[in-house]
Amino acid sequence: MQKQDKVFEIINQDSANPLILTCEHASNAIPAGYENLGLPAAALDTHIARDKGCKELTAALAQKLGCTAFLAGYSRLFIDYNRRENETDLILAESDKVQIPGNQNLSAAERRHRIENYHRPYYRAIMAKIDSLRRQGITPRIFSVHAFTPQLRGGAFRPWHAGILYVKPNIFADKLLQGLQQINGLAVDANVPYDMRRYNTGAAAICGEDIGLENAVIEIRDSEFDNMSVGVEKWSNLLCNILN
């Protein structure tokens, strides 16, 4: 498990590049005092706790493109930065049929504490960056980096290498989708394995769609990062070639 003492991290905070990267499931860390939410360490090294490879990929993209990136500091099991504040799934009592003891019968006060001290500061920071770019006459676009497990427990196998997700079609999402679909050997489609038109949540929706900015989410099958260095190099190069 990662050690962590920051609610979120920022890379290239002062960049004037219009592209803003976000990674809501970058970490598997649980804040001190929560005893790993009652979970064994092995559970925190799986897809229920973080998106494998996405922290590393987001950091690589930020360095190669010179753009600002926001990386959530704690696990989606503690609070899911990829949900809106009012969503039931913001704090899960169960994830992929695994019970989360530290989230059972959560009090309203504890829910507020996690929102106010972890979730809300992350979004305030992203919005502050958007406002800063706009004051410079720069129109931002939001790109969120995620990964999906090839198969949930009891679920069907997910055959895609990646999906590009969006609530409404926009030029940025379309450019990413078309660029990836032109690469031989990659199975890529729109709004798979999750359909943002149905869920309408996460940083791309909250900080992009809701305020009229172009946005997209990429979901990459996490087996692409079984060899971390190879996977990060492959996907950072593919995406940089399109984004450039």
N, C-alpha and C positions, 0 to 999 in steps of 0.2 A: 504494500500500500504506500502511496505517496505521502510524504510529510508536507504539511501545508499550513501557512499561517496568514494567507491572504484570501480575501473574499473573491478577488479576481486579479489577473495579471494583464498588463498592457504592453504590447510591443510597438515600437515606433510611434509613441504617443503624439508627437508633434508633426507627423507626416502630413503633407498637403495632397497626397494621393486621394482621389475621390473614392477609391475602393476601401470599404471597412470590412474586415473579416471578424467573424464571431465564432466561438467554439463553446457551446453550452455544456457539453459533456466531456470536457477536457480532463477532468480529474476524478480519481476514486477516493479522495481524502474525505475523512469525517472529522469535524472539529473536535478538539480535546474536550473531554468530559462526557462524551456521548458513547464511549465504550464500543465504538464501531457499530452502533445501533443494534448491538447484540448479535452481530453476524461474525462468522469465522473469516479470517483473513483471505481464505481462498475465494469466498463469495465476492469479495471486493476486487478481485482480479478478473472479473467476468463482465459480460456485456450489460448486466443489470446495474453495474456501478459506474461504468464509463464507456466511452466510445473508443475502442482500441485504435491507436494510430492517429487520431484526429488532432490531439495536442501537437504532436510532432509535425504533422502535415501543415497545420495552420501556422506554426512558427516558421517552417521552411518557406511557405508561400509569402509570409510577411517580409522575410529577409530578402527573398528573390525579387519581390515586386516593390519593396520599399513602402508598403502601406501599413496602416494601423491595424492591429489585431487585439481582440479582447478574448481572454480565456478564463472561463469560470474556474474558481478555485476549489470548489467542493463537489462531492459526488451528487449525481442526480437522485440518489437514494435519500440524501439528507434534505435537499430541496431541488426540484428540477428547474433549472434556469431556463429550460426550453418550454415552459408553460406560462400561462398568464396567472396573475395572482389569485384570481377567483376560481381557478379550475380545481376540480376534485383531485386530479392526477398530479397536482403540484407536489404533494407529499404522499408517497404510496405506502400503504400497509402491506402490499404484496406486489412483487414484480416477477413476471414470467414464472409464476407458481412457487416463488420463494417468499416466505413470510419475512417481514422486516420487523423484528421485535420492538426496536426503538421507536417505531412509528405507529404502534398500536394504540388506539384510544387517545390520540393526541389531543391535548387541550387547546382551546382557542387561543390562549395566551402564548403557548409554545409555537403554534402556527404563525401568529403575529410576529413573534420574536424572529423566526427564521425569515419571514418575508422582509421585515424592516431592516434586518442586519446583514442579510446575504443576497436575497433576490433583488430587492429594490435598488441597492447601490450599484449593482451590475448594470441595470438598465439606465439608471441616471447617468452613469459614466458614458455609455454608448450615445445617449441622447445629447450629452454635453459635447461630444466629439462631432456629432452631426451638426449641432448649432454652430460650433467653431468653424467648420468647413463652409457652412452656408454664409457666415459673416464674411468669409473671404471670397464669396462669389462662386464657390465650388459646390456642385450638386453631388452629394454622396450616393453610392449604391451599396447595398448590404448583401454580403455573401456569407452564409453560415455553413460550417463544415461539420458533418456528422457521419456516423458509420452504423451499419445494421448487422445483426447476427444473421448468418445464412439460414437459420431455422429456429424458430421459437419452439418451446416444448409443446408437443402435440400439434404444431403448425406445419404447413406445407413448406417445402424447400423454396427458397427465393433465388431464382436463376440469374438475376441481374448482377452485373459488376457494379453498377451505380445507377442512381436516379437523380434527376433534377426536379426539385419540388418548387411550387409556387401557388399562390392563391389565385391570382389573375395573370394571364399571359403578359409578359413584358419583354422588351428587347434584350435586356441583359440575360434573363433566364433562357430565352430562345437561342441566343448566341452560344451559351454554354452547352445546351442540349444538342444543338446541331453540330457543334464542334466535336463533342464526344462521340456522337453517333457516326461520324465520318471516320473514326479510327477502327481499323480492322481488328477483329477479335474481341471487341468490347460489346457487351450487351447492356445498353443504356436506354432508359425510357423516361417519360414524364410522370411525375407524381407516383413513383414506386420506390420502396415498398409501402410508403405512406402517402396519403393524398392530402396535401395541404389545403385543397379546396374544401375539404371536409373538416379538417382540424383547425386551420387558421390560427396557429399558435407559434410561439418561439420568436427569436430575435428578428428574423427576416420579416415576419408578419407585424410584430409590434413596432419595430424601428424602421421598417421599410414600407410594407403595404398600408399600414394604418395612416401613415403621413405622406403617402404619395410618392415614395422613392422606389426606383427599380430595385429588385431584390431576387434572390434565389437561395435555395438550400441544395447542397449536394449530400446525398447519402451514398456512401461507398461500402460495399460488402467487406466486413472486417477481416475476412480471411485474406484479403489483399495485403494485410499488414502482419501476416504470420511471420514473414521475414521483414522486420520493421524498416531497416535501412533501405532495402530494395523497394518496398512498397511506398515509402515516403518519397524516394527519388523518382519513382515512376509517376506517381500522381502529381507531385509538384511540377515536374516537367510538362506533363500533359496539360495541366490547368494553366500554367504560366504561358504556354504556347497559345492557348485560346485567349486568355485574359490580356495578353500583350497585343 
